[in-house]
Amino acid sequence: MAKLIVTDAAVLCADGKIRKHQTLEAVDGIITAIRPYDSSDVGSCMHDSFIDGYGKLVMPGLADCHMHTGQQLLKGRILDELPMIWTRIMLPFESTLTPELMRLSAELAALEMIHSGTTAFVDAGSYHMQEAAAVYAQSGLRGVLSVSTMDAPGLPASIACDAGKAVSMTEALADACAGYPLIKTAWSLRSLMSCSEELIIMVSQRAREHGALLQAHMNEYAGEVNDILQHRSMRPFEYLDSLGVLGPHFIAAHCLMLSEQEKNLIQKHDVKITHCPFSNCGKGIPDTPALLNRGICVGLGTDGAAHGGLSLWNEMKIFRSVMNAAHGVPSGDPAIMPAARILQMSTENGYRLIGEPDGGSLAVGKKADFITIDLRHPHLMPTGNLIHTLLECVTAGDVCDMAANGKLLMKSREILTLDEERILHDAENYLERLNLL
């Protein structure tokens, strides 16, 4: 049995309460005990994977529900750029990716996610994704990967394809991921504007046949919504509903511009939604309180490193401020989006969104995906409410240890599954080749 023990820690339990001086035990990837600490715990576990939890908080790992591995090397290149960055910068860059560059992108993304406390993620899709899958499997992270699926005319020659080829690329990725227990393949519609109706129907059918998730960028730009209205005489979610695409397996990223009828359809079909606060602020503000009040599952994502990095701690802070300014101030409700709810969106909701409802919270029988926060820093103590302080003050640098599926990926800030120094050296060489250093 593979056993992991954290001793004498504060634990954020599934009921939302923080219990101090606890010992958490996991066996074969499942939490088997959360109990009061006894000094004999240390001596009895010296031969097991062991974390000294003194001065630390154990909490669920974070879930990044929308990121882009293929844009990892675009960090710093899109801020302050004029629209449309997708067609002018991002798509042309992704069309030039090679297997070597995708490996480096995935390695850097994995390092960044582990260091910032993200134990699970959803990649929105790019190219050479088999290379990314191999890296993520080695990293020990829990991931959902897609191929960028489009068949619109006018795409760069290196990524142009018809509906049949687009579908076959995802089939190949699913085959490649079959041997990776923590990596799943999702089907993808990169955007409705870039997918034919034939492709939309084919991808939806394949996702159902495979019992897999299906994801798409939805209602992110006014131009995108207007394009569907112009060509289909329906709004985007209405159009997908008419094709029988929507369901509890469908993940809709962004969703900034929703009609009331679209909200009804999302609720009816149990569609899952991801907001990406930093990226979204340049386009619009979602009506998240209304979605949550309808019982809709909403998670948070970073939208990839090109949009400010992969730290969900940053996204949570931005999200709280945006929700207060847009919805709290007009309604006179400063707690329109309380800290506990935002943390739940980044953990429990995120795991539900990726089809792992047994993760995202800490209780006996749950998946042993967790992180520790080193609380012994002046910016974190003392505190009158640790949940509030997690949201207000914690940064990626406060994450000390990480386990996914009961396996240690990082201990005392040292990543155990990847060669960080070699990866950073490769990144420096890449920058030198581009004359960016």
Disulfide bonds with the S-S distance in Angstrom:
none
